[in-house]
Structure formats: C-alpha cells, structure tokens
Amino acid sequence: MRIAYITLTFCSLISFNLLGQVTVSGYVSGENQEMLIGANVSVDNMSLGAACDVEGYYKINIPVGMEGAITLTATYIGYNSQSILINLPSSGMVNQDFSLEIDAIGMESVVIVGYGTQKRGDLSTAITSVKGEDVIDQPVANLDLALQGRASGVSVASSSGQPGAAVKILIRGATSITASSEPLYVVDGVPMTSDNNSILETGGYNFNSMSDINPDDIESIDILKDASASAIYGARGANGVVQITTKRGSESGKTSITLDRYTGTQSPSYIVPMMNSKQFIELMNEAAENDGLPADYFSSSGPDWNRIGDPADPSLVNTDWYGEVLRKDAPIENTSLSVRGGSDKLKYFLNGSHFDQAGIQKGTNYNRLSFRTNLDAIINNKMSMGTNVYISKSDALSTIGDNSYFGVMINTLAADPTMPVFEEDGSYSNPFHYYSWWALENPAAAADLYKRNTITNRFLGSVFAEYDIIDKLKFKSSYSLDYSYLKDVMHYPSTAAESWQSGVTGKGLFANSENLTWLTENMLTYETNFHQKHHLNLLLVYTTQNASNDVANILAQNYSNDNLGALDLAADIVDASTMGTSWGIESLVSRVNYNLDYKYYFTGSIRRDGSSRFGADRKYGIFPSFSAAWRITKEPFMNDIDFLSDVKLRYSYGKTGNQDGINNFASRALWTVAAAYNGSAGISPNRMGNAELEWETTTQNNFGFDASFLDNRFSVTFDTYQKLTTGLLLDSNVPGFTGFTTVTRNIGEVMNSGTEFSFRSFNIDTEDFTWTTTFNVSTIKNEITKLEQDDQDIATNILKEGYPLGAFYLIHWEGVDPETGNSSYTDINGDGVINSGDMQPIKDKTPWPDYFGGVGNSFSWKGFDLNIFFQFSKGNYVFNHSRYAQEQVGWSFNYGGFFIPYGNNTERVANERWQNPGDVTDIPRASLGYEFDDEGNVIGAPQPNWMEDCDQWLEDASYIRLKTFELGYRVPSSYAERYGFSSLRIYVLGQNLWTKTDYLGIDPEVSSNGEIITRVGEDYGGLGQPKTVYFGINVGI
Amino acid sequence: MKVFNIRFILAISVLIISSCSVLEHDPQDSIVPDQAFNSEASVRSAVIGLYHQLQSDDYYGASIQYASDNYTDITAYAGFNIEYQEAGDGILPPTNLLVEKIWLGAYRVINGANEIIGGVPGVADNGFTDEERIIVIAEAKCLRALGYLDLLVHFGEHWDLSSIYGLPLVTQSTNSDYANIDMLARSSVQETYNFILNDLETAEEGLPDSDNRAVVTKALAQSLLAKTYLHMNDYISAETYATQVINNVNYSLNSSFLDIFQSELTSESVFELVSSSLDISNLALWTIIRDEVLPEETLIASFADGDQRRSLIGSVDGKPYERLLKAEDFSTHANPAYIMRIAELYFFRAEAKHFSGDTDGAIDDLNTVRTRAGLEPYTDSNNFFEKYINENMWEFFGEGKRLYTLTRIDKAGEVLGIEDFRRIYPIPDREFTIEGNQLVQNPGY
C-alpha cells in the first residue's frame, strides 16, 4: 500500500519539476553487505520517499525549493531503522548509503541452533533469545541472575544474596530427582562445566563456576527449550541449553574501542524487624506469668541466674544484630575495556574487565579479573580459522552461610539483643554467657573472624578451523579446553567459637580442585538449494568429551598465633586426603534441515551418545527428534490479510538424554579404601552396583506459533509443551539388611507441562520518542507421575507420586485458638502425640509458581533512554524455617530451673501475639513451655505451641519486583566528537529497588538448600538479594 | 587437488586421534569387589574395614549409646534434632531417624563380615595358610554375631523364645550387586539366637587368646556368649562363660574408675573400640560440643556420697550445668567406645547367679564392682533387683546398656514407665516402603 502511494507521489513530482532538482540516492545494505531489496528510504516529516530495487538501490527526487537539512530514514523488516541527517545542495546529486543492523530479536535475526545458525524466521523450534545488552551492565557477578524474567519458560532464582553464589536456573521445569536439572551451558559452541568445585561448607548457597564468565563479553544468549532444539545436544540437552555467544570482531576496517564503567552501592532489600531488648524481656516476663510464675520473673522476681535485665532500665544493652552484620552501602564496581575491529581477512575482539562486588553481609566479597581474545582469520578462499581465549581469576571471600551452625545469617536470626557485640575488654562477647540458646557464635564474630577465600583461575580456550571441501560441503574441526584450578583457604582464629568450642587454638584448611575438560568436534555440513524452491542443509558431527577432576584437602588445628593461618604452622593435621575422578562422552549427531520456499519447514535429527557412567551394555542411547513449521503468511490465501506480517505454526517432538548429576561410577559396585582403624588402612563395601543403569530420557512435545502484526510492530510467541522424563536416575532405597541404603537405578517418571507466552510491541515509534514493551509469562506444572518407591520423605519434603518435585511434608497447623491462645495441630495418625508421625504431604502449596515472568518498558526521547523491568512470580511457596527460629514466643530450655530463652523474636511477635481471650491472631500466647506447681517447680511440659516442621511456616512467596530501572543519556555525537569520543552515554541504574510480597522473610527468592531439587523452597538463615544503585558511563573511542 | 588431499587427510586424522577411549574410566579412590579378595593383605584390610564400620556415628560412634540412654532414665535431650528429641520423649515413631541409623549401621558390619566369610575360601594366595584363614573367618563371625546381637536386643522380642519377631538373617553377601538382593522375611527369635550362638562358638574356637583389647578376641567371644545365654535365660551357660572371662588374667577391674576412661586400653577393657584425631568418634560431639545429651537430674541426684563414678559427670568451662565426661576429649575426638568391659561380666554373672538361686553369690559379684567405685558393699541380698538396677545405672551411664538390661530382667515397665511394646525399637519405616518387602513391624507400632 505504502509503496504504491510513494510511487504515485513520485510520478506526480516528476511531472512538474525538472530544473534545480536535487536527487538523493544510494544503496541500502544489511549484514555481510547483503543488499536489502524493497527497503524503504523516506524523508522525515514529509511524505516523500522511495523503495529499493532488486539491487538495493533507491532514488528520491527532492522538490524544488526545498533546502537546508533533511533527515533520511531507511527501514526494513527485521532490521533496526537508521536515520541520517544530510544537507541539501541547491542542485545536483547527493549520495547516501545505509547499512542497517539486524534487529536482535526480530525475524531476520540469526539464532544459534547448535552446530550452526538459522534465521529466527526459519525456526521450527522453540528458542528464546536475550540480547547481550540486556545482560551486560547488570550489577551481578553471576550472569545467570541477569536472565531473570527475560525469557519465557526460564525460571531463574538466586539461592542467596552472597556475591558469586550459584543461581538455580530451570528451563521448563525440574525434571530430575537425583541427576541434575541444570541446563547445559554452551559458550561459543563449547559446553561448559558449571559445577561447584569448592569444598568449603557454605551452607545453602554454592559457588557456581558460571560466575567465572564475564557478562560484558556476551553478544547474545539463545536458550533452546524444546526437544528438537536441544536434541542437537542430546546427551546433555534434556534440561534445555543456554547458548552464549561472545562478541566477535567486525570486517569494517575500522577499530572501535569502548570503555564501560559503573560504580554504585548495595544495601539489603529487606530486613526482618526484630524486637529490642525491652520488648524481649517483656515477652519473657509475660511468658513466665502465663505459665503461673510470678510477674517480672525475668527482671526481678525470679532467681538471680534467670535475671535478664530490667526493661525500664535506660542503659539496657540493645544490639541490632542484623544491623551489625549487614552493610547498607556495600560498594560494587565494574570496568571493561573492549577493542573490536578487523578487515575482511582478520576480525578481532579483545576485552579486559575487572569486577568487584562487596557483599551486603560483612565478610563477603567477590572480585574477578578477566581477559578475552576472539580472533577469526580467513586464510584463503577455502579455509578459515579462529580462536577464542578466555582467562579469568576470581577471588571470593565468604563466611559460612545459611543452614550451618556457625553461619553469620543463621546465628543472627534469633541472637540475644541484650548481648553486646564486644565485652568491655574488647573481645567478642560469648553467646553462651547470655540469655539466648540459639546463637552458637557471636554473629559479628562469625562475619569478622572466619576467613575463607576461594580463588579460581580459569582458562577457556578453543581453536577451530573450517574448510570448504567442495562448493557446498564444509568441514569444521575444533578443539576446546576448559581448565580451572580452584583453591580454598580457610582460617579460624582461636577466638572463633568453632575453635574454642572444640578446645583448639585455631583451625585451618587448604584444599584445591583441578578440573580439566577437553572437547573435540568434527563436523561436515552440506548446504544446497535446488529448483529454486528447495533449501536443504545436512549436518554430521562427531564429538568426544573427557573431563577429569583432582582434589586434595588438608585440615589442621592448633596454631600458636592467630595472625598467620598457613598450615605448616599448625600443630595437628587432622585430616588429609586426595581424590580424583573422571568421565567421558562420545557422540555422533546427524541433522537434516529442509524448507520448501521458506513456507514449509522440516528438521529431523538423530543423535547417538555413549557415556562412561553407565553399565557395560547400556552405555549408548539413541535420541531422535523432529520438528515442522508452516509459515502461513506465505500462503496465497493469506495475501489479503495485511495486518499479519508473518505467522508461523510450529510443532516439535524429540527425545534427549541426561546423565549429569550422578556419580561418575554410578553403575559400578565399589569398595572404599578410606576405612582405617587403629592406625591400619582398611577397605569396606561402599556402593552397590547396578549393571543395568542407563540414560535417563526426556521426551518432549511442543506446539507453538510466532506471529507478527502491523509491519512487525507487534509480535507474539506462544508455546505449549509436555515434557516427560522417564527412567529417572534415582537413588532408590534397598533394604537396610543388605548393608547398603541405596542403589542408583532408572525408576520413576516426572512430567512437566506448561505454556509460554511472550510479546513485544513498538507502541510508539516516532523520530523523537519511542516506547517499546516486552512481556513474557510462563506457567508450569510439575508432577512425579511414577515412583517405584513411593512416599520417600526427605526432612520437610517428600517424593510422592502425584505430587510435584520438592513437595512439602509438614505437620498441619490448625491455627491459634482465640479463647486460649494455644496452637492446635492435626494428629493425623491419631496417637495422641504430635510428632514426626503426623507429617503430611501437601499438594496445593508447592515451591513452584503457578505463573512467572517479566514485563519491560523502554522509552527513548531525544538522547534519553529509560528502561523499566519488572519480574513477577505467583503461587510459589517457601518453608520459612528462619521464622520458626524467630517466633518461639518465649519457649525456653530448662536446665534444672535455669531457663534459657530459645532466642529473640520478631517485632511481629511483640505487636501481634495473643494476649487476651478473644484475640484473633496467628501468633500463639507467650509461654516458657512448662507447667509449674505453686512453688515454681517444673512439673510437666504440655504440647508446645511451637513446632518446627509444621505448615505454620509455609508461606506464599508470590512477588513482583522492580528488577531494573535505568535512565541514560547519550550525548549528541557532535559534542562527543569535540572531546575525541565517538560516543558517550551516561546512566544511572537501580536494581531490586522495590518488591511487593506478603512473604514475611528476608526475600521470597531465597533457597537455603542450594541446588538440591528435592528440597528447594526452604529459607533457613537465607540472605536476600541486595538493592543496588549505581552510575555508569559507556564511552566509545 | 594434491593440496586438497593433504588437507583432507589432516582433517580426517584429527577425527581418528580424538576417538580414543573417552568411555573407559576407572575410579581413582575406590576398588572393585574383585580386588578386595585377591590377596591376604587385601582380606586383612577388609577386616580392618569392619572395625571402621563399627566406629560410624550410626553405630558405636554415638547413636547406639545415646539412643538408648536418652530413651531411658540416663540422659535427657535438650536440643532441636527431632530424632533425638523423640528418643528423649520416649516415643519413637517408625519414622525416627536414630533407630534407622542403628539398624543400618549394624547391618553394614554384618554385610562386611558376610563378604569376608564368603570371600576368604577363594583367595588365591599361597602365603595365606588354612590356619590363618580360620582365624580371619572367626574374627568376621564374631563381629557378625556382635551386630546381630545388638540388633536383636534392640529390635527383636529377645525375651520371648517363642516369638516370631526376630531379625532378617542375611547369611550371604550380595557382593554389592543389585541383582543379588534377596527380600528376606524375619526369622523367629529362636532361629536368630541359634545363628548368633553358632557364629560365637566358631569364633570362640578360632580366635586366639590375645590381650589386644582393640580387636575381637576369644575373651570377647566368651563375653558375648555369656550375654547371649543370659538373654536366652540359660543361666548355667551364662555363668560358665562369664567366669571364664573373669578368671582370665588379661582382664581385671581397674582400681581407678576414672582411669578406665582417661587412659587407653586399660586392663578393664575386653573390647575397646579406639579412635584418633584422624579417625574420630562422635561421643563428645553430642554431650560437650553440642551440649544436647545431658545427664538426667534424677541420675545426678541418685549417686551416693563417695561414689567415684559420680566424677564422670561434671562441668566444662564453668557452665552452670553438668555433662557426661566419659567421652571427654572434645578437641581431637579420640574417644573410644567401650563395647565390653570386665565390670559388665561381673554383672552378667551376678544376674545369672541370682536366677540360679545363688543370691549370695550374686550380691558378692555386684559388690566387687561396687567396692571398686569406693562404696561400702551391700550387706544383704534383699531387693536384689533394686540394687542391681542402681549399680547398673551408676556403672554404665553413657554406654548404651540401659534399655536392653532393664528389658532383659523385665523391669523396663516398672523403672521407665513405658508400655510393653515400647521395650524395643520399631523396625525403621524405610524398610516398609521398599517394593517387595517381606518384613513385618513390631507389634504396637
């Protein structure tokens, strides 16, 4: 329509002006000098323009009398438009070429599909892409976290706010119980290990070697979700594949240098308000009085050893423990320098970066120094070669984390507010001398004294060569290496509770872990077109991978001096061991990609994988898949429906295998050689073998469509899928009388099903002002459909048929009786006692959300840009184990009349506990937990109002979070050039600025059990994500 | 074309080089079962491995002692570990994890012993003589019997010889192969006793009369025979075997009660399972480090003045409450487990004599132990059981002997106030969740 109109205008203009004519003409090209036929070039604010012909050439005749400057804008579907200001001469020809950039997530963008690329528009599979710029400049050490909410079907949750901590990333749900549910990470075609190699007990959070990768290097991330897409990685693709492509050089002949730097501060996004000393003593007094003891028992009327203090005393010590261990201004900064350039013979990309993040919890820090060199060289017209080299060194300072006796956050949970941080003599106060049982260590001491460093040196390198054997047949070979050397160094001085509690003067640890993975890939591709309409692409790959890991660790104790922690200064070596393990995979892959006239698409692939982990006859698995797509808009009957620009229906089906996360020798019977007694070495049976152990298989069905409307102004993607994992690699129970507890077998099935929906719309797209909205939402339903050994309970979770993975298993709490203030529980086994026999599986409240996603809005006006991104999750539940420790309402231990309160309580307990008959509340009445006679002696202990493993602590952790708020300004190029820069942008960015949730704990996203998929959804001394504000500049030279 | 050929060949050769044995990997820190029986040396290290399994926290490393003491009137539990809390409350549901640990710990030793008993005959090593093989098998059988006896007195109706609630008797190892698992049912109590006696008799015959207290010896086999016969109410045999050990010059009551626990391997110990800083036990972890397994107030109050044994309960770094000190090394955790000491043999004989009618002889034996502790001997043999129960409590607190002793003399209900069915632990719930399970639960649970 538009073209017709322009042509008409054109003709009418020609008809009445031939003298003083100015014409503007040129070529419009896209990637790789490809001429864009039909691209449109128009003059802004005038209905004047032209379309490009078959050679990509346009010509516009400017009306006589027009003079001065005009802005020309070139547009083409799938490309970002480009505007250029030109000055009109009085007459003559003006030449202006355009070189357009592909819209990174539009239909023309190139997507990495595993051993090759495809245009997004040609995909028959479900792949989500995230632009590099959405993940760089995010103030996170671990790039996984930058993906939160950005890709449908991909749920990313941080386990802890500790810098460098691992992130739990699930693509289309959790599939496996024992084996890993982690997706495969591929960086520039090389599968990477993402293990935690540190042996330091960090409690709930683990390190993840993905934090070694510098987010600044990333060009794009393509996430392969359905079977057909991930089948190409068969052996490890069952849980989806995250493909990361780093930046490469350009052929333009120009070198561009960019410097990016940001610096800012972080603070906790939420701190649970705790009682102060006065409220604490008042609570204890009320508890005593409720139980029949005299009033003010803990301030004046009780025996001396029970006197905590006088609430009215103005000099009463009041310590805000959260305030003592958390920083409100932890610095974070990142500096990155890149050089990019090249010619048609050699392209290069170099980057050096430094990232430094102090944790919001004292005693934690993460910094990383990295360098990258990506080179692509054309040797001759048949052969090209390249190399990617990445080296990084990172240093993580940590304390013991969640879920561990001497952890900082865990001890802070219920630490005694009447305990000062320091005694008068300057030493750290000892929690055992104060009035709370909970803290095993002074939290501030735990943060300051326990020094633990994990230093990782990582090298990722690959070298590849590509050779054109004959016209359409190419051969590519590559060799890659992933090497890391990790060192754990730990020293606890004699003043640390862990030392003096064990009667030693200091403890030290040194451990190292060396990982070496090498990968070879050889592939043949044949690409041809025939009869103009048929496009065929054939692929054959043979790849082998070998990984080995060697570990040594030494533990020592008793130092004469607290300042030096080197092991040779210790008096006793208490443990020393070395260990090594290895595994390998060998695979043969073949794939056919065919399309008829870009209208009907078909892809089929078969993959055969062998793994060293399985039984002798079961090493190999065959994994086929296929997908088909139909581009409806290319059909003749769709020609008149103009508002639809491009609609494609897709279906895929495939099988992928999984063998990650199980022991390297899972199928073998083994005896351990570490069974010493009385100074002699011993051996002992250690693992039961199963010669029938084989691959776990995931079969996935996916139906989806991609549509764009109104000239690509509005585009949507929709997918619905079903993913069934069978032959689950599971440690199944064997009878105890065999001398073993488990054996790894293939039993059980898990089903994940869900839908994903995302859209992008260019709401307003004018020269001065643009507004784009992106939105994605996913639903997921997870269910264990078959489990041979049903009802396996693992602490507060259970594995049960018909229930999801990670289902909770808790005693049911019925609430607080308004008349008595006592809690009641469901005695499910009817034995008159409430204990572990009354735990029940819970079906409707699970750790998995009903739906989750993100919504982003980007605005630009003149040089300003504003980016606002929200992330949300609804229906995910968390077992707030931390709150159990903080709402004991006065329960105390009884040591022969010496009552030690369990710990401090939250402020909620001060304000909302039951106090009088008729009060309706969820916090029971204060009580020490005992019955007393008239003389104040303990005569019994009634059913407590406070139980650990009950669903009183199971909370709805739905949330919506303002994840990113970024405001930037790009200085006009004329100003920038005056100072020698080609571009300059300054910005301010806030992350996690605002969260709305009903969850009472520190962060609805916390998971204290790290990556144990059967025990997700627990918060026990977790540390939430920080709120960050920082300023940055991007400078181009 | 020539150039093309060379390059092509280079490419293919890369392919060939890379297809080496990526699928063949062997563990570097473990051995396969066949290697365990290829020489005498490996068999002997397998025997060492059995002792290692005894040291596990699940078994004599802490669980078997503290489960029993918390369950009875010896200790109270003041912590937040549910498994110990349930023991402390005296109400153990089948889902209790402590009970599960003991079951698993004992069967691990039994499996290790079965491997050795089955594997020794086939060891191809000429230096390994037949006499030596007999001794090794005797050692394994003694440990197997120890495991079964511990299980029987805690999980089986050991007081009732006609009961069907015995143990699943595993006589052959699966050789760590899943395909060899045999889903056994529970044997009767009599069958279980017979099996134990069989093993102990072979052990008694084959084991040397050594004074190495850290391993099983002929004397230990005799001690276990005394205990087994006592449980079976065969008092004559019990007395005979107990006397044999008491008369053995290698073993005698240590004149200082304190010294038994503060020195290593004193004359008191018949079988003392040693530990070291590199091979720790968890006995001090629960009582001192975690401060959760604490002596009952009633226990502390019950000691008579001058009882040396009272000094094994005391305070550590000025805490206002006292703790068990038999396992007092809380820095290197080299606390041994006293599986059998000569004092217990005196108790066995006292009990046997009483039931045989020799009440004076019974009190004499009881007095031998009592006077060692610095107290005045009992003057008469009235109220024998009251005296017996008290002495047993004062002598063996913290050593895990309370529950089965009270049950054996049929005083558990009276002293502890528990229902009859709670005299033994429930079979762990995990066994019943396994497909093909043939076991039945103890009545009442």
Interface residues (C-beta under 8 A of the other chain):
Chain A: W305 M383 F432 Y467 I469 F475 S477 Y479 Q501 S502 G503 V504 T520 N522 Y542 T544 Q545 N546 Q557 D572 I573 V574 D575 T578 M579 G580 T581 S582 W583 G584 I585 E586 G610 S611 S612 K619 N664 F665 R668 A669 L670 W671 T672 V673 A674 A675 A676 Y677 N678 G679 S680 A681 G682 I683 S684 P685 N686 R687 M688 G689 N690 A691 E692 N733 V734 P735 G736 F737 T738 G739 F740 T741 V743 R745 E788 Q789 D790 D791 Q792 D793 N829 V833 N835 S836 G837 M839 F893 Y895 G896 F898 E948 D949
Chain B: F4 R7 F8 A11 V14 L15 S18 S19 C20 S21 V22 L23 E24 H25 P27 Q28 D29 S30 I31 V32 P33 Q35 A36 S42 S45 A46 V47 I48 G49 L50 Y51 H52 Q53 Q55 A78 F80 I82 E86 D89 I91 P93 P94 T95 N96 E100 W103 L104 Y107 R108 I110 N111 G112 N114 E115 P168 V170 S173 T174 N175 S176 D177 Y178 A179 I181 M183 L184 A214 V215 V274 S276 S277 L278 D279 I289 L294 E297 K319 P320 Y321 F330 S331 T332 P428 R430 E431 T433 I434 E435 N437 L439
